[in-house]
Amino acid sequence: MEYLWIIPFSPLIAFIIIGLFGYKFLREPLAGIVAVIGVAISAIASVIGFINVAQTQGHYDLKLFTWMPLGDYEISVSILWDPLSALMTCVVTVISTFIFIFATGYMRGEPSYPRFFAYLSLFVFMMLMLTLSDNLVQLFFGWEGVGLASYLLIGFYHHKNSAADAAFESFITNRVGDWLFLTGVLLAFVTFGTLDYLDMFNKIPEVDFWIITAIALLLFGGAVGKSAQLGLHIWLPNAMEGPTPVSALIHAATMVAAGVYMVARLMPIFASSDIALNVVLLFGTASAFVAATIGLVQNDIKRVIAYSTMSQLGYMFAAEGLGLFGEGMFHLASHAVFKALLFLSAGSVLIGVHHILNIQKLGQLRKYMPITAFTFLIGALALSGIPPFAGFFSKDAIIEGAYEINKLVWFFLWGGAFLTAFYTFRLYFLVFENGDRLDPHVKKHVHESPINMTIPLIVLATGAVVLGFFQSFFRDFLKPSLDPNHMAFLSEETRLVVEEGLARAHHVHIAENAFHFLIHSLTSPLGLLALFTAIGGIFLAFLAYQVKVIDVKQITRDFKPIYLFLYNRWYFDFIYYAIFVYGYYKFSKILWWIGDKFIIDGIVDGSAKVSVGTGGVLRLLQSGRINTYVLQLAVGIMIFLGIFLLFI
């Protein structure tokens, strides 16, 4: 397994080559080719390692080199290769490869073409360092690295104020979560005396419950920011200011998935605290539902898909909060495929219509872009949870598990599934089917995207069709990393603590394989309810936006307050701006008046005025006349003699 070092360092080498020689020697298309080769080599090595670990169920911890000594503890750069990291690494590298290929066409003619692919390669390297880490320091390095790379990519068009502001907003918002995350890392080091995962896990029984809870909640605070969950989610839709391949990379396989992966990676810590699991469940459920309601009324094609990302991440966190870590990670993998497909299809649309984002100005693009329309439809069906597409197997398993554990959570996830199907097909019908609202000048130039953009769409669409049938394989594959009964590296004491924390999820029964799950869903009342919910959402969108039996404009007028509430994204942005932008500005102005003008300037200017006044008085004594000085001397002698006589 020594070849595993190739996985993270191949994209890094591509980044260095493009960064040093991109503008002078590589330019377009060579910079893109170097980036694609770098990530493709990483993907090939990842798949080979995946096959190896699938055959052996092994657990490899490769120490590459010592990074820094910390007392008796040495922080190393390592590769932890087990089923969980193997799955995540394959998701990152394989999907990134197709996104890179797509980007070579999407970014054609871009003056900063080499810079873009350098940033993409750096992004993937940082994500792989996070994914492959065996300790919290390396994980934090990758965690901050993807934050930096996302800042550079979101603000790629830095000459646009909106892109620069979006990058800044993303960076600042994530710093809030990262401050919590770093605090959790420091508390973990103080508590365990180590930051290596396996050593921490086996010391869990020795640690007080409330300390474990605090560590888990602080680390999850970082996940809330990185994975754009409710409260720290406002950066996600504005991150669409970056090029569309960036949106696909961030939203599908890399940055936003980091939080879900981190919680799964540290499952023994989170599973040791019911409080921590319930907080994860609360944030996940709320995010899944709230984001789905916001997506109903947005008109920016990329922002609709962005809010669906936030919602689906909520499903993953809800699964982990319910103790269904395997189901959460399987949904992460399947979602990465069809979400990358949806974003890249949207990017293909934008190239065809000269970057018109408003879906109300599009329509009937299926006639001009049949491949893009077909692949987008497959992604929409997968996202909506229609069998036999991947989203049906991954998302419905979470909803079914929620029904057996927590009926209230099930209700919100079930409602979110209905809303997801509706807004996804609202998007599809308005863009590809309903009405011809294209500007005549734009329509003349609409055509299907080139082959280097359509091939990734076709491959990802194929993945969205077939991946769900590997449900049982992935569940069994992940057991050595996520099932305490199969985690050989856990001590018996730790295993008992973890099993106790997961006890409430033990009675959940998921069908043995994809075929049985499909039959179960088509025959059981709960499965039929979920299926008809998704179909109902699609049918309602069809009535409203395709055949127009439902008057959407009239409904909007009748329920205008609700519409405005959802259109303005539950007013989170307004509230945050009022408190943290304008409120902070006014508070700073008050501090300026009190602290700067009154206190600091008062002391400085006051001392100057006292000096001037005192000098003015003393100046009167310096007349330059001898008789005046003699008089002053006489008066002084008289005062001195008077005091002397008074006190002797």
Summary of the structure (lengths in Angstrom):
residues: 648
radius of gyration: 30.8
end to end distance: 100.1
largest distance: 120.3
contacts: 2416
relative contact order: 0.08
helix: 79%
strand: 4%
